[in-house]
Amino acid sequence: MLLSPALLRVAFISASGALLTLASYFSPFSPAYWTAWCLWTFLCGFIVPIGIITGLSGSLEKSGLSPGDWRWSLSITSLLWVAMIPFLLWARGQNPFRDYYRPYVSLASLSPSGFLIGLFLYMWGWEFLFRGFLLFGLLPYSRTLAVLYPTLLFTLAHWGKPIPELIGSFFAGLILAVVSMTCRSFLPAFLTHFLVYVTFIAFVA
């Protein structure tokens, strides 16, 4: 029996998201090659998905690449960032976190502007893949799948990081997915993740 066009589209988007996550996770680069590493994630998370969306005759705006409800986005981003500060203050004193993020602190200390530009591109690609391409690509077919599938990939992509962060990434993924759907944009997820990361690096440094 032939599969319906909708089911084929869901399967293609899901498989593409999984492969792009793997390509980013198993990048041939490392923090030692910061610029290349960030550009690779930007390629996997943003450039390739944009090509897929265009090839499927999809809408970039409906894929979360729009301001959406920007006033609500700014409010919720600020709230989520503030809510994360107590955890960040706790984590900075834990050896597993300090050991894992020490190379990134060194990079930020050596070249703050280069680090921030690279991180911007990295997080843009990272968040668009999960809270743009996958979330909004699957949303017309299943709200549950659109939230849970990208969140699961997002959590697995944190494998190897400190256990509290690995566990927390699942709940963070769920929250960011709901926020993105509410705001009709992936931008609040991107801004929140970017701000939290920069704040933690500043705390550790």
ChimeraX attribute file (.defattr): number of C-alpha atoms within 10 A of each C-alpha:
attribute: neighborCount
match mode: 1-to-1
recipient: residues
	/A:1	3
	/A:2	5
	/A:3	8
	/A:4	8
	/A:5	9
	/A:6	12
	/A:7	11
	/A:8	12
	/A:9	16
	/A:10	20
	/A:11	13
	/A:12	13
	/A:13	21
	/A:14	21
	/A:15	12
	/A:16	18
	/A:17	22
	/A:18	19
	/A:19	13
	/A:20	20
	/A:21	23
	/A:22	15
	/A:23	15
	/A:24	22
	/A:25	15
	/A:26	11
	/A:27	15
	/A:28	11
	/A:29	15
	/A:30	12
	/A:31	12
	/A:32	11
	/A:33	10
	/A:34	18
	/A:35	18
	/A:36	16
	/A:37	21
	/A:38	27
	/A:39	16
	/A:40	21
	/A:41	24
	/A:42	25
	/A:43	19
	/A:44	25
	/A:45	28
	/A:46	24
	/A:47	15
	/A:48	16
	/A:49	24
	/A:50	22
	/A:51	12
	/A:52	16
	/A:53	16
	/A:54	12
	/A:55	9
	/A:56	11
	/A:57	9
	/A:58	14
	/A:59	13
	/A:60	16
	/A:61	14
	/A:62	15
	/A:63	24
	/A:64	24
	/A:65	19
	/A:66	16
	/A:67	15
	/A:68	20
	/A:69	14
	/A:70	15
	/A:71	11
	/A:72	14
	/A:73	24
	/A:74	15
	/A:75	11
	/A:76	18
	/A:77	22
	/A:78	15
	/A:79	12
	/A:80	19
	/A:81	18
	/A:82	14
	/A:83	12
	/A:84	14
	/A:85	15
	/A:86	10
	/A:87	12
	/A:88	18
	/A:89	14
	/A:90	10
	/A:91	19
	/A:92	18
	/A:93	12
	/A:94	12
	/A:95	11
	/A:96	14
	/A:97	20
	/A:98	18
	/A:99	10
	/A:100	13
	/A:101	18
	/A:102	14
	/A:103	13
	/A:104	18
	/A:105	20
	/A:106	14
	/A:107	16
	/A:108	19
	/A:109	14
	/A:110	11
	/A:111	10
	/A:112	13
	/A:113	11
	/A:114	14
	/A:115	20
	/A:116	15
	/A:117	12
	/A:118	19
	/A:119	22
	/A:120	20
	/A:121	21
	/A:122	25
	/A:123	23
	/A:124	23
	/A:125	26
	/A:126	24
	/A:127	27
	/A:128	28
	/A:129	29
	/A:130	29
	/A:131	32
	/A:132	34
	/A:133	28
	/A:134	27
	/A:135	31
	/A:136	27
	/A:137	23
	/A:138	24
	/A:139	16
	/A:140	11
	/A:141	14
	/A:142	12
	/A:143	13
	/A:144	11
	/A:145	16
	/A:146	24
	/A:147	25
	/A:148	16
	/A:149	19
	/A:150	27
	/A:151	25
	/A:152	15
	/A:153	17
	/A:154	24
	/A:155	19
	/A:156	17
	/A:157	17
	/A:158	17
	/A:159	14
	/A:160	10
	/A:161	14
	/A:162	18
	/A:163	13
	/A:164	12
	/A:165	16
	/A:166	18
	/A:167	15
	/A:168	12
	/A:169	20
	/A:170	20
	/A:171	13
	/A:172	19
	/A:173	23
	/A:174	18
	/A:175	15
	/A:176	26
	/A:177	26
	/A:178	17
	/A:179	21
	/A:180	25
	/A:181	20
	/A:182	14
	/A:183	23
	/A:184	23
	/A:185	27
	/A:186	31
	/A:187	26
	/A:188	29
	/A:189	29
	/A:190	23
	/A:191	20
	/A:192	23
	/A:193	22
	/A:194	20
	/A:195	16
	/A:196	18
	/A:197	16
	/A:198	16
	/A:199	17
	/A:200	20
	/A:201	19
	/A:202	13
	/A:203	15
	/A:204	18
	/A:205	15
